Each structure stands twice: as C-alpha cells, then as structure tokens.
Amino acid sequence: MNGKVVDIEKVKSIGRFKVAGITIGFDYSWFIIFAVVLLALAGGYFPNYYPGYRSQTYWIAGFIATLFFFSSVVIHELAHSLMAIRSGIEIKEITLFIFGGVSRITEEPHDPVTELKVALVGPLSSFALALIFWVVKSFFAGFQLPLLTGIFAYLAWINLALGIFNLIPGFPLDGGRVFRAVVWWYTGSLTRATRVAADLGKGFATALMILGGVQIFLGDLIGGIWFILIGMFLRGMSQRGYEEVVVRKTLENVPVQEIMTREVVTVTAGLSLYDLIHRYFLHYPYRGFPVKDDGRILGLVSLNKVKDIPPGEYPTLAVRDFVTPLSDDTVIAPEVSLDEALKQMIRQEQDRLLVMQQGQLAGIITRHTLTRFVEIKQILEPEKAA
C-alpha cells in the first residue's frame, strides 16, 4: 500500500431527504451531471431521433427522462442498502454524485454470501427497471406518441446499460464485489479478496483511460475525456476500497485502552469562551476538550460548536453553553475494539470519543489517533497490509 492510509472522511452532501428510512443526499457534482444529461437529451438525442417537435417539448421530455434516469440510480442504490440492512449492516447514507451514487456503510459484509447478495441486487434492480420501462414503452407505442415512446425506450436502454456496466468484474463495481465474494469464499480472507478485486478494478480503469485516449486521438474529444474521467474515478475508488478494508482489519481486536490518550486536557464549565479559545484551542493541537464541573464530566466542547460565535461575545459566554452532553454517541468503553470505535465515529459523525470507565474519564480516542496507529502498524508490519 506504499504506506498510504485512508481516513474515513465524512461525505458532504446537500438537499437530504429520506426514502424507506434511508437518508439520501446530493453531492454538488450531481447537479453538474444532471445538467449535462439534460442538455444532451433535450439538445441532441431527442431532436435527432424524434424530429418535428417544438424546442420546449424537447426540454420537457429531456427533463422527464433525466429525472427518471436518476431516480433509477437511487433505486439501484436503495436495493443495495435495503439488502444490506436486511443482512444486519447499517447504512449511514446514500450520496448521489457525478458518476452515480454510493451507499455509505459503517462496516464490511460479514461473510461472502452476504457480500454476494448485497452486490447482485443492484444490477438485478436495474434489469427489472429496464424491463418495466420497456413494457411501458411498448404500451405507448400503440398510441402513436413517438416522443413519449422514445423517453421510455431510452430509460429501458440506459437501465440495461447501467446493469451490464456494474457487472464488469472490477472493484468497486458490483461485478467486482461479486468477484470479491467468490475469492473471499475460496481463500477465506476478505483482505486478500479485496486486493485481487481491486487490482482487477484498477486494470479495468486503466483500460478505460487508454480507450479514452484513443477516442481523443480519433477526434472524439468529449467521449474520450469522459472515459478518462470515469477510469480515473474507478481507479481511485478501487485503491481506496482496498485501503479501507486494510484499515478496518488493522483496527480489529485492538482495544481502545491500548492507544487512547490517558493524560487528557480538560476545561471547566465556567471557563469563558475567550479563555477556551486563547488558552486551549490556540495552545493545544486539539479540536475538542472534555468539560468538567465540580469534578464531574459533563461532555465535550468542540471547535465546531464555537467557530461561528462573533469574537466580541467571547468574554460574555461560558463553555457550559456549548457542551455536547455525555451520551452513547460520545462515550465508549476502554475494552471495545478500535474497529467498533471507528464505526461509532462514522455513525455519529464524531471526531473523538470519551473513554469512560465506571463513570470516570479514563481517556480519549480520536480519529487522528486511529489514523496514526494504522500508519505505524503499516510501517512496522507491511506484510500484513500487502
């Protein structure tokens, strides 16, 4: 892995809503690709194949087709997520971005069979949608409505293409996950299976980039650039997927108490915001501190909690007004594994957890601490990360 470590970052998304209890968010890049697809359909595809309509009609048709297409992507990802939830895997969120969608999970599947089921259900949902749209297209074909028929013909074709593309055996595509499940079942090692599947994924990504270069050479600039961008994205995702598995395996079976910070810097509840910022945040390399009051831990105060307060109000405000209280979200026991600590941080979008034992503060564990631990383990034991 060349010493590189993945820190599981929080994905920024906007415009969140829920479907079947699962949060779906939009990355900023999603709006770019939505506009590109809409422009391609309304300004090129439909006018070329279904001439004779007004410009406004093409834009309406393009918008409907684009909306249904991205709804199909959501259904594809929902199929993965619902199967994962049914298999006991928690889904944090589905994020839609420029190349489609991704389901954010807090852990890997527990066995090859679960991996196989979660991976296959996505392409199967795309094929089912392709069949549904083809039936609808055939129905409207009898009413002499060529543009409406064309919308559903396009949706049938694009879902079929989406399902086939995802079955290509290159990680992290669904086909790559199916391949990983088979190798995992054969070898008994998720890490080894992920490495093999990721290498295959990187090979496929490289082939896409080469194909893009050939297309540019032959005069298809836009198509070539698009293939290169997809290849670069898939190659990065393949490498990152493997690295994430290595990170999680490195953290397994190591208790929090082994690497937690024991000498914890705390602040008092009555401390002014001015002193908190100037004596603590600007003095120590920490982004959060446990808060005490009469020897009792109240919770955490973080930089994010106070960053929007005007400096003129610092002297008049106290730390107690910005405390995140102790809860199951912010506290962890010292005997819990580092892997579970990471899952909790991802699940609750926390950067640090207070380690409590019998009501007393035993230490603190942060995302930075976990990353540093993995880095050192990979330097000292590179053969286990290979």
C-alpha positions, 0 to 999 in steps of 0.5 A: 500500500506504499504506506498510504492510509485512508481516513474515513472522511465524512461525505458532504452532501446537500438537499437530504431527504429520506426514502424507506428510512434511508437518508439520501443526499446530493453531492454538488457534482450531481447537479453538474451531471444532471445538467449535462444529461439534460442538455444532451437529451433535450439538445441532441438525442431527442431532436435527432431521433424524434424530429418535428417537435417544438424546442420546449417539448424537447426540454420537457421530455429531456427533463422527464427522462433525466429525472427518471434516469436518476431516480433509477440510480437511487433505486439501484442504490436503495436495493443495495442498502435495503439488502444490506440492512436486511443482512444486519449492516447499517447504512449511514447514507446514500450520496448521489454524485457525478458518476452515480451514487454510493451507499455509505456503510459503517462496516464490511459484509460479514461473510461472502454470501452476504457480500454476494447478495448485497452486490447482485441486487443492484444490477438485478434492480436495474434489469427489472427497471429496464424491463418495466420501462420497456413494457411501458414503452411498448404500451405507448407505442400503440398510441402513436406518441413517438416522443413519449415512446422514445423517453421510455425506450431510452430509460429501458436502454440506459437501465440495461446499460447501467446493469451490464456496466456494474457487472464488469468484474472490477472493484468497486463495481458490483461485478467486482464485489461479486468477484470479491465474494467468490475469492473471499469464499475460496481463500477465506480472507476478505483482505486478500479478496479485496486486493485481487478485486481491486487490482482487477478494478484498477486494470479495468480503469486503466483500460478505460483511460487508454480507450479514452485516449484513443477516442481523443486521438480519433477526434472524439474529444468529449467521449474520450475525456469522459472515459478518462474521467470515469477510469480515473474515478474507478481507479481511485475508488478501487485503491481506496476500497482496498485501503479501507478494508486494510484499515478496518482489519488493522483496527480489529481486536485492538482495544481502545485502552491500548492507544487512547490518550490517558493524560487528557486536557480538560476545561471547566464549565465556567471557563469563558469562551475567550479563555477556551479559545486563547488558552486551549484551542490556540495552545493545544493541537486539539479540536475538542476538550472534555468539560468538567464541573465540580469534578464531574464530566459533563461532555465535550466542547468542540471547535465546531460548536464555537467557530461561528460565535462573533469574537466580541461575545467571547468574554460574555459566554461560558463553555457550559453553553456549548457542551455536547452532553455525555451520551452513547454517541460520545462515550465508549468503553476502554475494552471495545475494539478500535474497529467498533470505535471507528464505526461509532465515529462514522455513525455519529459523525464524531471526531473523538470519543470519551473513554469512560470507565465506571463513570470516570474519564479514563481517556480519549480516542480520536480519529487522528489517533486511529489514523496514526496507529494504522500508519505505524502498524503499516510501517512496522508490519507491511506484510500484513497490509500487502 
